[in-house]
Amino acid sequence: MKALIISEDTSFVQAFSTFFKNNCIDIIVYKWLLKALDNIEEIAPDVIILNTAEYPRHWKTLVQFAKSGIGSEKVCVFLYEPVPLSNEDFMKAEALDVNGAFSDLSDNTLSGILSEINRFFGNAVEPVENNELPAGDVCNEDNNTEIEVQFMFTDPGDNSFIHGKGMLCNSTLICKNLNAEAYSLNQIINKVTFKENDINHFCSAIVFAKQSDSIVLQLKEKYERQ
C-alpha cells in the first residue's frame, strides 16, 4: 500500500512518515500540490493525506481528480484542517467522497486514520501490535461498547444543520435530544458526519428506529465496519 503526503510542514510530514512506515505503508511526499496533481497517475496512491490550510484553493481539485479513478481505482483521502472547514467546504468535502478530516496529530488521531483505511480497503493494513484494542474497533460481537460522539447531519426536510451528542456502536448512531416525530422510519439521511477518535467521518444513513427524543441511524456507505 502506498500513501501520498502533501504538505510543506515538516513536523506534519514526519509524524505521518513515521506512523505509516511503522505500519508497513510506503510513503511519497510532495511539498507542492500542483506538482503532485501533475504526477497523480504515475504515483497511483492508495491513501492521500492533504493539508487544506496550505492549499485552500486547490485541494478540491486534487481530491476530485484522485477520486475519479485516475491513478488508483480506489483511493482513501484524509484532510488535515487545523482551521475548521467552512460549511461550504464541508459540503464539498462530503460531495467529493472524502473519507475523513482531522485537526491534530495525536496518537489517537493516527490510530483512527489507520482504522478508517482498514474499513475502506477491508483490513488491508495490519496495525502495530500492542496490548490494547485497535482504535475505532469499539463494537463487535465480543465488544459491545458504546462511545459518545459529536454528530451533525443535514435535515432532509429543510436542509438545516442538526447537531448534538450521540452514542456510536458499530454502524449504529443514536442521536439524542431530537424531535423524533420530525423523522420517519427508513427515511434516508444523505449527509451525516460524526467525530470518532479525533477523525470526522462522512457517510449517509437511514432512520432505523426512534423514540420520543432520539432517533437511531443505521450508517451506510463509507462507515460499514469490517
C-alpha positions, 0 to 999 in steps of 0.5 A: 500500500502506498500513501501520498503526503502533501504538505510543506510542514515538516513536523506534519510530514514526519509524524505521518512518515513515521506512523505509516512506515511503522505500519508497513505503508510506503510513503511519497511526499510532495511539498507542492500540490500542483506538482503532485496533481501533475504526477497523480497517475504515475504515483497511483496512491492508495491513501492521500493525506492533504493539508487544506490550510496550505492549499485552500484553493486547490485541494478540491481539485486534487481530491476530485481528480484522485477520486475519479479513478485516475491513478488508483481505482480506489483511493482513501483521502484524509484532510488535515484542517487545523482551521475548521472547514467552512460549511461550504467546504464541508459540503464539498468535502462530503460531495467529493467522497472524502473519507475523513478530516482531522485537526491534530496529530495525536496518537489517537488521531493516527490510530483512527486514520489507520482504522478508517483505511482498514474499513475502506480497503477491508483490513488491508493494513495490519496495525502495530501490535500492542496490548490494547484494542485497535482504535475505532474497533469499539463494537463487535460481537465480543465488544459491545461498547458504546462511545459518545460522539459529536454528530451533525447531519443535514435535515432532509426536510429543510436542509438545516444543520442538526447537531448534538451528542450521540452514542456510536456502536458499530454502524449504529448512531443514536442521536439524542435530544431530537424531535423524533416525530420530525423523522420517519422510519427508513427515511434516508439521511444523505449527509451525516458526519460524526467525530470518532477518535479525533477523525470526522467521518462522512457517510449517509444513513437511514432512520432505523428506529426512534423514540420520543427524543432520539432517533437511531441511524443505521450508517451506510456507505463509507462507515460499514465496519469490517 
